[in-house]
Amino acid sequence: MKMKKIAGYVLILCGLLTATGCSDNSAKKEESSSAEVSQTTSVTEAAETSETDITAVTIVSSESKAGEEDKAENVLSESEIQLLKVNKRELYDSEWSDEHGIMLVESERSSVLLGSEEAERYPELAAELNRISSEQESDMKDEFSMLTELANEKLSYGSENFEPVVSELDAHVRRADNTVLSVLSEAYLNNGINSGYKWFEGRNYDTKTGRELLLSDVVTDIDKFAEAAQVKLISIAAKDVADCETVIKEYFEENDADEMQWTLDYNGITVYFSEGEISAAGFSTAAVTVSFAEHPDLFREKYTKAPEAYIVSFPVDSAFYTDLDGNGSCEELTVSDSYDEEAVFDATVDISVAELLHTDNFWAYDCEPYYVRTADGKNYLYLFAEQETQMYLYVYDISTEAISRVGEANVSPFYNDGISAVLIDPDSMHFDIFSTEVGTGILEGNDLFSVDTDGMPVRR
């Protein structure tokens, strides 16, 4: 009976996480094209207190709700594209057992908010983001109660080999400019019964109206887009999995394009596949990018214009695709981390670009990677290593020919009262500055930085 009860909790928790961060995209088809203007005082005040200004394939697409005025291109020139200042609201809760001396539950959520100036400039988008953040906070409280009850139920079997119940929802800003805001939510649930489950959700917004975009708003031919994504995915899987082509084709034939998880990036559209979606093809999770450069006729022009310089957050153990050598074809960049169980803080980090591999070891609980592209065409990886009271920055120069560590800096994204800065613009990065003595966590101040010619952050 107890095991049935725990299994019931797991199903409910999966449903809650789905409601919180990975809601069914079919619901988007029923939403009004106007953003719902509702927000809570707590989220609004939090945003204002921050000083940082974050083979043929047959697939039936849903009808776009966009009016003819939204269909108009209104194409901006590169000089007119402006990067947004974006923040993340971060929530954390945990439950500790004094009796057993163990952690029972850990729950984390992050959501995206506009900087104060951007919120005034784009009120509809700000209101929608505030609404989502408020919903996440409410859902997190409900979920935490169930997580705690589940953990106590597990603990009733004994504390030996007990694993904490962990729920995470982390937001990654994939694009933030005056045309599109694109956010990838990475959700993870470890209920202690299995090794954990991870899935993705992409949400893309028209910056001016705050309206959530459908794939059919951006793509000119859904069937051809699906075929391009399918070809990309097969090319990745074919290296290791013999029957991948049949399995992947069947997936694309059986799923509606507008129900796929995707983000509108600076260089194309990336489609995400969560654990189990195409598991028969040998994937745990996967991502493929259909680039603007390789398929210019598949996209509405207004969405293909990008600034020369930008920064993108991407998840660990998930491929990020970008054109590193300027030939129009995207290379794969992946950061993977693992931790020595006996040496708790010893992290092994593998950085791979195409066929290149670079391995580093340093002290960290967790890692957070950012891809940095500068106006002169250089590419860097900013990798933040989470330590006891701060994030420590490691900088890497990356290309198709070599990966090398440039240097280190005792800085981390500016944080104030639950709001942290998101790196978006290489010429305007808001950092907290810590003591040069590594690991002390002594905050010495904060300032704006830009990426120097060698890739290192330098005060503006």
Disulfide bonds with the S-S distance in Angstrom:
none
